[in-house]
Amino acid sequence: MIKMIIIDIDGTVYHHVYGIHKKTKEAILKAKELNIPVIIATGRNITTIYDIAKELEIDDSNNPFVSQNGGQSFTFKDKETKDLKIHYTSTFDISLTKELFEKANKSKIKIFAYSEQEKYAYCNKKISAFRTFMKFKTKRQKLINYSKWTNFEKLKVSKFICFGKTKNMASFRNFAEDNDVSIFAFSYVSEARANIELNPKGIDKSYGLQFVCEKMNIDPKDVIYFGDGENDIAALKWAGKGIAMANAKDEVKAVANDVTDLTVEHGGVGDYLFKNVFNKQ
């Protein structure tokens, strides 16, 4: 029996043009009716998760969500304080943080790095379209310009987003791999450029979701997980039932237990839940 539903956001329940499909929202509300907790696990940060959670009406569930590819867990409404509560935030070692910035500069890679505080981010380029775009995308309003003298003691880095030409990214990615950093592919723009996300060693969505399950006393075998991207692979393998979206790439579908009949824009998650979960509860 399914005791928890976990959803990725982008490409899973949310389409960047069409938004959240009516059938998917109906399914989330049905889960609430059946007292099945719905948990968000995404690469996004807290601020940009909120509107999605609110639209799905799970922003006040008191359940822990997972952000930053497993690098952080939080609850929007703490039962006692009725306020946002951070359960944990994983951060990079300071010396490795500096090495990654310096390697990025040498490789002509642009970096937008989340700090452990929601409003702040580090950038290695004072002016760039990427910097402007990421500031808008993440809603992190206070940007700190990196230099080799930057002190990361007060605000450690929790996640890197790295952008550059594919030929330049190769050596930078090799450097990250040599340092056992968790790497996830993610592309915002053109084929001529590459974008990767970096998390600290051992951090992925399954790490965050294991924390959630332990906190909520739910066995992973009773969890169904929906995802579409490379950063969902660990969670798809971890969950009792991992479901890849019809719009997911083949390497993601290959590790899943099943694939939705419909894509995100046609309500794939909602369609699957009504057909395969709710009628068996």
Secondary structure, DSSP 8 states (H G I E B T S, - for coil): ---EEEE-SBTTTBBTTTBS-HHHHHHHHHHHHTT--EEEB-SS-HHHHHHHHHHTT-TTS---EEEGGGTEEEESS-TTTSS-EEEEE----HHHHHHHHHHHHHTT-EEEEEESSTTEEEES-SS-HHHHHHHHHHT--EEEE--TT---SSS-EEEEEEEEEHHHHHHHHHHHHHTT-EEEE---S-TTEEEEEEE-TT-SHHHHHHHHHHHHT--GGGEEEEE-SGGGHHHHHHSSEEEE-TTS-HHHHTTSSEE-SS-GGGTHHHHHHHHHTGGG-
